[in-house]
Amino acid sequence: MPGSVQSIERAAAILQVIAGSGGRLGLREISEAVGLAKTTAHGLLRTLVTVGFVAQDRRTGRYELGAGLLSLGTSYLDDNELRARASNWTDALASRSGSAVRLGTLAGTQVVVVHHVFRPDDSAQELEVGTALPAHATALGKVLLACQVPLPPLPQELERFTRATSTTAAELAPELQETRTRGWALEREEHLPGVAGLAAPVRGAAGLVVGALGITAPVAAVLDGRGAPRPALVGMVTDAATAVSRELGERRPEHSRG
């Protein structure tokens, strides 16, 4: 029994190191961080990979959190708590950005909107709470898909909503990888004509992704004349998502942010 408890403690330490890194780590980095011999750390990592709690990049050999562990991130947090913890920040984001704000969680290949704040203008708008959005065609969905490790299997053929929609998993994959690397997603008229959006992940305990926070607005409000996202809006969205994450108890080292 003592050996089993020690193994659990060591495995937990490895998971905490990987989660706190904000990226991928090699075997040597992990073994040094937890104070274990490389052979011991490798054995534990191999078990964690087998159960899906850690994923290994086949090309680089580096490790990151796996889909099996990330999927547990939402199990302790219901939609009501997520919405309640985020409400102050979503209201402020809508006011600052002049855009509609949505908070969503992943359900298969769809995003369920759990909170929606109207644009702060007098235009006609419909409440979207409970609406299911296509993950592959929205900024919210692309963030949530990209944060799963490895990337989740998607149908080879994806539904087309506009001429800008990615319609195959192969076409979408590079964008999900870019989204994971930079930490936010962009939507350019892929779901609705004339509408663009930005979104960033919301993280809970140990950095596990529990949702996505984003804005939608007319294309001209989100993108500049060259079609690039406006940096100020990117900053607002990522800052708001980080603030909600802190509200939910995320703690990451300062050097891993960004």
C-alpha positions as CSV (number, residue, x, y, z in Angstrom):
1,M,0.0,0.0,0.0
2,P,2.7,2.6,0.8
3,G,4.2,2.0,-2.6
4,S,0.9,2.6,-4.3
5,V,0.3,5.8,-2.4
6,Q,3.8,7.0,-3.3
7,S,3.2,6.3,-7.0
8,I,0.0,8.3,-6.9
9,E,1.7,11.2,-5.2
10,R,4.5,11.1,-7.9
11,A,2.0,10.9,-10.7
12,A,0.1,13.8,-9.3
13,A,3.3,15.8,-9.0
14,I,4.0,15.1,-12.7
15,L,0.5,16.2,-13.7
16,Q,0.9,19.4,-11.7
17,V,4.3,20.2,-13.4
18,I,2.9,19.6,-16.9
19,A,-0.3,21.7,-16.1
20,G,1.8,24.5,-14.6
21,S,4.2,24.7,-17.5
22,G,1.7,26.2,-19.9
23,G,3.1,24.0,-22.7
24,R,4.9,20.7,-23.5
25,L,7.8,19.3,-21.4
26,G,10.4,16.8,-22.2
27,L,11.3,13.8,-20.0
28,R,14.4,15.4,-18.5
29,E,12.5,18.6,-17.6
30,I,9.8,16.6,-15.9
31,S,12.1,14.3,-14.0
32,E,14.2,17.2,-12.7
33,A,11.1,19.2,-11.7
34,V,9.7,16.4,-9.6
35,G,13.0,15.1,-8.3
36,L,12.8,11.6,-9.8
37,A,15.2,9.5,-11.9
38,K,14.4,9.6,-15.6
39,T,13.6,5.9,-15.6
40,T,11.1,6.3,-12.8
41,A,9.5,9.4,-14.4
42,H,9.3,7.6,-17.7
43,G,7.5,4.6,-16.2
44,L,4.9,6.9,-14.6
45,L,4.5,8.9,-17.8
46,R,3.9,5.8,-19.8
47,T,1.1,4.8,-17.4
48,L,-0.4,8.3,-17.5
49,V,-0.3,8.2,-21.3
50,T,-2.0,4.8,-21.3
51,V,-4.9,6.0,-19.2
52,G,-5.2,9.2,-21.3
53,F,-4.2,11.7,-18.6
54,V,-1.0,12.7,-20.5
55,A,-0.4,12.8,-24.2
56,Q,3.0,12.5,-26.0
57,D,3.8,14.3,-29.2
58,R,5.0,11.5,-31.5
59,R,7.3,13.9,-33.4
60,T,9.1,15.6,-30.5
61,G,8.5,13.1,-27.7
62,R,7.4,15.9,-25.4
63,Y,4.5,15.6,-23.0
64,E,1.3,17.6,-22.3
65,L,-2.0,17.1,-20.5
66,G,-4.2,14.4,-22.2
67,A,-7.9,14.5,-23.2
68,G,-8.8,12.0,-20.5
69,L,-7.7,14.5,-17.8
70,L,-9.0,17.6,-19.6
71,S,-12.4,16.1,-19.9
72,L,-12.5,15.9,-16.1
73,G,-12.1,19.6,-15.9
74,T,-15.8,20.3,-16.3
75,S,-17.1,17.4,-14.2
76,Y,-16.8,19.4,-10.9
77,L,-18.1,22.6,-12.3
78,D,-21.7,22.9,-13.4
79,D,-22.9,25.6,-15.9
80,N,-24.6,27.6,-13.2
81,E,-21.4,28.0,-11.3
82,L,-19.4,28.8,-14.4
83,R,-21.9,31.5,-15.4
84,A,-22.0,33.0,-11.9
85,R,-18.3,33.2,-11.6
86,A,-17.9,34.8,-15.0
87,S,-20.8,37.2,-15.0
88,N,-18.9,40.3,-13.8
89,W,-16.2,39.8,-16.4
90,T,-18.5,39.1,-19.3
91,D,-20.6,42.2,-18.6
92,A,-17.4,44.3,-18.5
93,L,-16.1,42.7,-21.7
94,A,-19.4,43.5,-23.5
95,S,-19.2,47.1,-22.4
96,R,-15.5,47.6,-23.3
97,S,-15.6,45.8,-26.6
98,G,-19.1,46.9,-27.8
99,S,-19.7,43.3,-28.8
100,A,-21.9,40.4,-27.8
101,V,-20.2,38.1,-25.3
102,R,-20.8,34.3,-25.1
103,L,-19.5,31.7,-22.7
104,G,-19.7,28.1,-23.8
105,T,-18.8,24.5,-23.0
106,L,-18.0,21.7,-25.4
107,A,-20.5,18.9,-26.0
108,G,-19.2,16.5,-28.6
109,T,-18.7,18.6,-31.8
110,Q,-21.0,21.4,-30.6
111,V,-20.6,24.3,-28.2
112,V,-23.4,24.9,-25.7
113,V,-23.8,28.6,-24.8
114,V,-24.2,28.8,-21.1
115,H,-24.1,32.6,-20.8
116,H,-24.8,35.4,-23.2
117,V,-24.5,39.2,-22.8
118,F,-26.1,41.4,-25.5
119,R,-24.2,44.0,-27.4
120,P,-24.5,47.3,-25.5
121,D,-26.5,49.0,-28.3
122,D,-30.2,49.3,-29.2
123,S,-30.2,46.7,-32.0
124,A,-32.6,43.7,-31.9
125,Q,-30.9,40.7,-30.3
126,E,-32.1,37.2,-29.2
127,L,-30.9,35.5,-26.1
128,E,-28.6,32.5,-27.0
129,V,-28.3,30.7,-23.7
130,G,-28.9,27.0,-24.4
131,T,-28.1,27.4,-28.1
132,A,-25.8,24.7,-29.7
133,L,-23.2,26.1,-32.1
134,P,-21.0,24.2,-34.5
135,A,-17.6,23.9,-32.9
136,H,-15.7,23.8,-36.2
137,A,-17.2,27.1,-37.4
138,T,-17.0,29.3,-34.3
139,A,-14.2,30.9,-32.3
140,L,-15.6,29.4,-29.1
141,G,-15.6,25.9,-30.6
142,K,-12.2,26.1,-32.1
143,V,-10.7,27.1,-28.8
144,L,-12.3,24.2,-27.0
145,L,-11.3,21.7,-29.7
146,A,-7.8,23.0,-29.8
147,C,-7.3,22.7,-26.0
148,Q,-8.0,18.9,-26.2
149,V,-4.9,16.8,-26.3
150,P,-4.6,15.1,-28.7
151,L,-6.9,16.9,-31.0
152,P,-10.2,15.2,-31.0
153,P,-11.4,13.0,-33.9
154,L,-13.7,15.0,-36.2
155,P,-15.9,13.8,-39.0
156,Q,-14.0,13.9,-42.3
157,E,-16.7,16.0,-43.8
158,L,-17.9,19.0,-41.8
159,E,-21.1,21.0,-42.3
160,R,-20.7,24.1,-44.5
161,F,-22.5,27.2,-43.3
162,T,-20.8,29.9,-45.5
163,R,-18.2,30.0,-48.2
164,A,-15.6,30.5,-45.4
165,T,-16.4,27.4,-43.4
166,S,-13.7,24.7,-43.1
167,T,-15.5,21.6,-44.5
168,T,-12.9,18.9,-43.7
169,A,-11.0,17.8,-40.6
170,A,-7.8,18.1,-42.5
171,E,-8.5,21.7,-43.5
172,L,-9.4,22.6,-39.9
173,A,-6.4,20.9,-38.2
174,P,-3.7,23.5,-38.9
175,E,-6.0,26.3,-37.5
176,L,-6.6,24.3,-34.4
177,Q,-2.9,23.8,-33.9
178,E,-2.3,27.6,-34.4
179,T,-5.1,28.3,-32.0
180,R,-3.5,26.1,-29.3
181,T,-0.1,27.7,-29.8
182,R,-1.3,31.4,-29.6
183,G,-4.0,30.8,-27.0
184,W,-7.0,32.3,-28.8
185,A,-9.2,31.6,-31.8
186,L,-10.5,33.7,-34.6
187,E,-13.8,33.3,-36.5
188,R,-14.1,35.0,-39.9
189,E,-17.7,34.7,-41.3
190,E,-17.5,30.9,-40.9
191,H,-20.8,30.4,-39.2
192,L,-22.8,33.5,-40.1
193,P,-22.1,35.9,-43.1
194,G,-20.9,39.3,-41.9
195,V,-20.1,38.1,-38.4
196,A,-16.6,37.7,-36.9
197,G,-15.5,36.6,-33.4
198,L,-12.7,36.0,-31.0
199,A,-12.4,33.5,-28.1
200,A,-10.0,32.3,-25.5
201,P,-10.0,29.4,-23.1
202,V,-11.3,29.6,-19.5
203,R,-9.3,27.4,-17.1
204,G,-10.1,26.0,-13.7
205,A,-8.1,24.1,-11.2
206,A,-4.6,23.0,-12.3
207,G,-5.1,24.8,-15.6
208,L,-7.8,22.4,-16.9
209,V,-10.0,24.0,-19.6
210,V,-13.6,24.3,-18.5
211,G,-15.0,26.6,-21.1
212,A,-14.4,29.3,-23.7
213,L,-15.2,33.0,-23.5
214,G,-15.6,35.1,-26.7
215,I,-17.1,38.0,-28.5
216,T,-19.0,38.3,-31.8
217,A,-19.7,41.4,-33.8
218,P,-19.9,42.6,-37.4
219,V,-16.7,41.9,-39.4
220,A,-15.6,45.5,-39.6
221,A,-15.7,45.8,-35.8
222,V,-13.5,42.8,-35.2
223,L,-11.1,42.8,-38.1
224,D,-9.1,45.7,-39.5
225,G,-8.8,46.7,-43.2
226,R,-6.3,43.8,-43.9
227,G,-8.6,41.2,-42.3
228,A,-6.5,40.8,-39.2
229,P,-8.1,40.8,-35.7
230,R,-7.8,44.1,-33.9
231,P,-5.1,43.7,-31.2
232,A,-7.1,45.7,-28.6
233,L,-10.0,43.2,-28.9
234,V,-7.7,40.2,-28.7
235,G,-6.3,41.7,-25.5
236,M,-9.7,42.3,-24.0
237,V,-10.9,38.8,-24.7
238,T,-7.7,37.0,-23.4
239,D,-7.6,39.3,-20.4
240,A,-11.3,38.6,-19.6
241,A,-10.7,34.8,-20.0
242,T,-7.7,35.0,-17.7
243,A,-9.7,36.9,-15.1
244,V,-12.5,34.3,-15.1
245,S,-9.9,31.6,-14.8
246,R,-8.4,33.3,-11.7
247,E,-12.0,33.5,-10.3
248,L,-12.3,29.8,-10.8
249,G,-9.0,29.1,-9.0
250,E,-6.5,28.7,-11.7
251,R,-2.9,29.4,-10.5
252,R,-0.1,29.5,-13.1
253,P,3.4,30.7,-12.8
254,E,3.9,34.2,-14.2
255,H,6.5,33.0,-16.7
256,S,4.0,30.6,-18.3
257,R,1.4,33.2,-19.1
258,G,1.0,34.7,-22.6
